Amino acid sequence: MPKKALESLTESMFYVLMALRRGPMCGIDAAAFIERKTQGVLRLGPATLYTVLAKFEKEGYIQEIASDGRKRTYSITKKGEEAYQSEVERLRRCVADAESEGRRRDEQQDTGAAPHLAVPALSGV
């Protein structure tokens, strides 16, 4: 499970780990993978990308395995793989919750029942 500082990953963080699960790569290659994978929906600029890489390296989620001038190649560590899997499970739970709420709403519409909303009592009114 990820450390407290990275209890849940941002979308950018998630996709960086996903990219590195494919094998060692530099930041530019990771950014290109992410843009292709998300069909251009997520584009990481250099500031975001290198901030994520630095944070992940500090947390031990990735490690630098080669350096050629300014080009650095990274690989995911066991801790990074665990963080990725933990986030996948968290996202699955979120989707399952959303789907069950959608089914609940559909069922209420089918029966004509109004959704139950808890409204706190106002004091002094």
C-alpha positions in Angstrom: 0.0 0.0 0.0 1.3 3.5 -0.8 2.8 5.7 1.9 0.5 8.3 3.5 2.0 11.1 1.3 0.8 9.3 -1.8 -2.3 7.5 -0.4 -4.0 7.9 -3.7 -2.4 8.8 -7.0 -3.3 11.6 -9.3 -4.3 10.6 -12.8 -0.8 11.7 -14.1 0.9 9.7 -11.4 -1.2 6.6 -12.2 -0.4 6.8 -15.9 3.4 7.3 -15.3 3.5 4.1 -13.3 1.4 2.4 -16.0 3.9 3.5 -18.6 6.9 2.2 -16.5 5.2 -1.2 -16.0 5.8 -1.7 -19.7 9.5 -1.6 -19.1 12.3 0.9 -18.5 11.9 4.2 -20.3 12.8 7.9 -20.1 10.3 10.6 -19.3 9.8 11.6 -22.9 8.9 8.0 -23.8 6.6 7.8 -20.8 4.8 11.0 -21.8 4.4 9.8 -25.4 3.0 6.5 -24.1 0.5 8.3 -21.9 -0.7 10.6 -24.7 -1.2 7.5 -27.0 -2.9 5.4 -24.2 -5.4 8.2 -23.4 -5.9 9.2 -27.0 -4.6 12.7 -26.3 -6.9 13.3 -23.3 -3.9 13.4 -20.9 -0.8 15.2 -22.0 1.9 15.7 -19.4 4.1 18.8 -19.8 7.7 18.7 -18.7 7.0 20.4 -15.3 4.3 17.9 -14.3 6.2 14.9 -15.7 9.5 15.7 -14.0 7.8 16.6 -10.7 6.1 13.2 -10.7 9.3 11.4 -11.6 11.2 13.2 -8.9 8.5 12.4 -6.3 8.4 8.8 -7.3 12.1 8.4 -7.1 12.2 10.0 -3.7 9.4 7.7 -2.5 11.1 4.6 -4.0 8.4 3.9 -6.6 10.9 4.1 -9.4 14.6 4.1 -9.8 17.0 5.6 -12.3 18.8 2.9 -14.1 20.6 4.8 -16.8 21.7 8.3 -17.6 22.9 9.7 -20.9 23.5 13.4 -20.6 20.1 14.9 -19.6 18.2 11.7 -20.6 17.4 9.5 -17.7 15.9 6.1 -17.9 13.7 4.8 -15.1 12.2 1.5 -14.1 9.4 0.7 -11.6 10.3 -0.8 -8.3 8.4 -3.4 -6.3 7.1 -0.6 -4.1 5.9 1.3 -7.3 4.2 -1.8 -8.6 2.4 -2.2 -5.2 1.3 1.4 -5.3 0.0 0.9 -8.9 -2.0 -2.2 -7.9 -3.4 -0.5 -4.8 -4.6 2.4 -7.0 -6.2 0.0 -9.5 -8.1 -1.6 -6.6 -9.1 1.8 -5.3 -10.4 2.8 -8.7 -12.3 -0.5 -9.1 -14.1 0.2 -5.8 -15.0 3.7 -6.9 -16.4 2.4 -10.2 -18.3 -0.4 -8.4 -19.8 2.2 -6.0 -20.8 4.4 -8.9 -22.3 1.6 -10.8 -24.3 0.4 -7.8 -25.6 3.9 -7.3 -26.6 4.1 -11.0 -28.5 0.8 -10.6 -30.2 2.1 -7.5 -31.3 5.2 -9.2 -32.6 3.2 -12.2 -34.5 0.9 -9.8 -36.1 3.9 -8.1 -37.1 5.4 -11.4 -38.7 2.1 -12.4 -40.8 2.0 -9.2 -41.5 5.7 -9.2 -39.9 6.1 -5.8 -38.1 9.3 -5.1 -34.5 9.0 -4.0 -34.1 9.3 -0.3 -31.9 12.3 0.6 -30.8 12.8 4.2 -31.2 16.5 5.1 -29.8 17.7 8.3 -32.2 19.5 10.6 -31.7 23.2 11.0 -31.5 24.4 14.5 -33.1 27.7 15.5 -35.4 27.8 12.4 
